[in-house]
Amino acid sequence: MTKRGTGSKKIVRTFTALPRELEMLTTLARYHGFSKSAMITSLIRKEFWRIFPAGTESVKPEPGARIRGESS
C-alpha cells in the first residue's frame, strides 16, 4: 500500500489479543504516555535486550552501549 504523493510505502501490521489483553495494553500505554504501538515496541525492545544483552549476529548494540558482564 502506498501513500499518495509521498512515494513511501505504508506498512500495516496487526496482532491478535483478547479483550482483556487489549485493555491491559491500553492501560499500560496510557500510564507511560505511549501509543499502544509504541508500548508494544518498548516491551519487545526491553525483553530482547534482557535475553540478548550483547545482541545477536544481525542485531548489534548501539555504539557506546554498556553490556552487562563486559568491562569498560
Backbone as CSV, one residue per row, in Angstrom:
resi,resn,N_x,N_y,N_z,CA_x,CA_y,CA_z,C_x,C_y,C_z
1,MET,0.847,-1.164,0.000,0.000,0.000,0.000,0.898,1.235,0.000
2,THR,0.648,2.171,-0.870,1.469,3.374,-0.987,0.643,4.604,-0.650
3,LYS,1.228,5.504,0.142,0.581,6.784,0.414,0.658,7.634,-0.835
4,ARG,-0.407,8.322,-1.155,-0.413,9.168,-2.352,0.484,10.385,-2.174
5,GLY,1.294,10.632,-3.175,2.095,11.842,-3.200,3.380,11.796,-2.394
6,THR,3.583,10.790,-1.544,4.790,10.762,-0.732,5.851,9.834,-1.288
7,GLY,5.422,8.829,-2.046,6.375,7.878,-2.594,6.849,6.851,-1.590
8,SER,6.420,6.957,-0.321,6.817,5.985,0.692,5.726,4.932,0.848
9,LYS,6.143,3.760,1.266,5.194,2.670,1.449,4.692,2.653,2.886
10,LYS,3.421,2.398,3.055,2.834,2.267,4.380,2.805,0.786,4.723
11,ILE,3.335,0.432,5.865,3.367,-0.953,6.300,2.260,-1.144,7.335
12,VAL,1.416,-2.114,7.078,0.331,-2.411,8.001,0.689,-3.682,8.747
13,ARG,0.650,-3.612,10.067,0.931,-4.783,10.905,-0.246,-4.976,11.842
14,THR,-0.540,-6.201,12.164,-1.639,-6.476,13.073,-1.192,-7.474,14.128
15,PHE,-1.956,-7.588,15.189,-1.709,-8.593,16.198,-3.054,-9.058,16.731
16,THR,-3.058,-10.219,17.349,-4.275,-10.774,17.913,-4.184,-10.694,19.430
17,ALA,-5.230,-10.201,20.053,-5.272,-10.125,21.512,-6.716,-10.275,21.976
18,LEU,-6.871,-10.889,23.109,-8.184,-10.984,23.727,-8.568,-9.612,24.281
19,PRO,-9.852,-9.354,24.486,-10.265,-8.049,25.021,-9.543,-7.678,26.321
20,ARG,-9.346,-8.648,27.208,-8.649,-8.372,28.482,-7.206,-7.939,28.229
21,GLU,-6.519,-8.623,27.312,-5.133,-8.269,26.994,-5.050,-6.897,26.345
22,LEU,-6.009,-6.584,25.498,-6.040,-5.271,24.861,-6.268,-4.176,25.904
23,GLU,-7.117,-4.439,26.883,-7.344,-3.470,27.961,-6.075,-3.294,28.796
24,MET,-5.350,-4.386,29.029,-4.082,-4.302,29.770,-3.085,-3.439,28.997
25,LEU,-2.983,-3.675,27.685,-2.084,-2.892,26.844,-2.479,-1.424,26.843
26,THR,-3.773,-1.155,26.702,-4.266,0.222,26.695,-3.936,0.918,28.015
27,THR,-4.116,0.214,29.120,-3.824,0.779,30.443,-2.335,1.075,30.605
28,LEU,-1.478,0.121,30.204,-0.030,0.346,30.289,0.402,1.516,29.410
29,ALA,-0.109,1.559,28.195,0.254,2.635,27.273,-0.165,3.992,27.832
30,ARG,-1.365,4.069,28.360,-1.858,5.331,28.946,-0.974,5.739,30.128
31,TYR,-0.622,4.782,30.984,0.206,5.052,32.159,1.563,5.637,31.747
32,HIS,2.175,5.064,30.709,3.501,5.515,30.272,3.443,6.672,29.279
33,GLY,2.253,7.031,28.819,2.121,8.116,27.859,2.498,7.709,26.449
34,PHE,2.371,6.417,26.141,2.711,5.895,24.822,1.439,5.558,24.057
35,SER,1.586,5.402,22.750,0.522,4.779,21.967,0.622,3.273,22.228
36,LYS,-0.390,2.525,21.856,-0.330,1.070,22.032,0.810,0.486,21.210
37,SER,1.000,0.994,20.019,2.083,0.520,19.165,3.449,0.788,19.805
38,ALA,3.635,1.974,20.335,4.907,2.324,20.988,5.114,1.479,22.242
39,MET,4.032,1.163,22.951,4.137,0.342,24.158,4.591,-1.067,23.800
40,ILE,4.006,-1.642,22.743,4.420,-2.977,22.295,5.892,-2.958,21.898
41,THR,6.304,-1.960,21.145,7.696,-1.846,20.716,8.627,-1.729,21.912
42,SER,8.244,-0.931,22.888,9.053,-0.750,24.090,9.212,-2.064,24.852
43,LEU,8.126,-2.806,24.991,8.182,-4.086,25.703,9.041,-5.103,24.966
44,ILE,8.934,-5.135,23.644,9.749,-6.059,22.846,11.223,-5.705,22.988
45,ARG,11.535,-4.404,22.879,12.928,-3.957,22.992,13.501,-4.337,24.361
46,LYS,12.750,-4.088,25.420,13.211,-4.392,26.772,13.468,-5.889,26.944
47,GLU,12.555,-6.714,26.451,12.711,-8.165,26.568,13.869,-8.668,25.702
48,PHE,14.024,-8.124,24.512,15.125,-8.537,23.640,16.467,-8.306,24.330
49,TRP,16.692,-7.100,24.854,17.989,-6.794,25.466,18.179,-7.520,26.791
50,ARG,17.088,-7.918,27.458,17.212,-8.725,28.674,17.740,-10.115,28.313
51,ILE,17.223,-10.689,27.231,17.621,-12.034,26.826,18.957,-12.036,26.087
52,PHE,19.198,-11.042,25.253,20.418,-10.959,24.443,21.169,-9.655,24.747
53,PRO,21.785,-9.533,25.932,22.430,-8.260,26.295,23.553,-7.839,25.357
54,ALA,24.183,-8.778,24.672,25.248,-8.429,23.726,24.728,-8.409,22.291
55,GLY,23.421,-8.520,22.113,22.838,-8.525,20.782,22.923,-9.892,20.138
56,THR,22.634,-9.921,18.861,22.720,-11.152,18.078,23.578,-10.864,16.858
57,GLU,23.711,-11.848,16.010,24.516,-11.649,14.803,23.957,-10.526,13.934
58,SER,22.622,-10.442,13.857,22.013,-9.429,12.983,21.597,-8.154,13.711
59,VAL,21.462,-8.207,15.033,21.061,-7.019,15.810,22.171,-6.704,16.798
60,LYS,22.913,-5.662,16.507,24.056,-5.266,17.339,23.641,-4.155,18.310
61,PRO,24.276,-4.095,19.494,24.009,-2.983,20.418,24.413,-1.649,19.795
62,GLU,23.810,-0.586,20.266,24.168,0.759,19.805,25.616,1.047,20.206
63,PRO,26.354,1.823,19.412,27.728,2.183,19.779,27.749,2.860,21.155
64,GLY,28.659,2.429,22.013,28.787,3.012,23.341,27.866,2.409,24.382
65,ALA,27.049,1.424,24.007,26.131,0.802,24.964,26.918,0.001,25.993
66,ARG,26.466,0.092,27.250,27.085,-0.726,28.293,26.469,-2.112,28.187
67,ILE,27.320,-3.140,28.121,26.849,-4.504,28.008,27.163,-5.230,29.317
68,ARG,26.103,-5.746,29.930,26.236,-6.449,31.203,27.257,-7.566,31.087
69,GLY,28.175,-7.647,32.037,29.176,-8.712,32.042,30.465,-8.353,31.313
70,GLU,30.488,-7.231,30.619,31.716,-6.792,29.933,32.306,-5.612,30.688
71,SER,33.638,-5.584,30.813,34.276,-4.447,31.482,34.493,-3.325,30.471
72,SER,34.472,-2.085,30.989,34.623,-0.949,30.068,36.044,-0.571,29.825
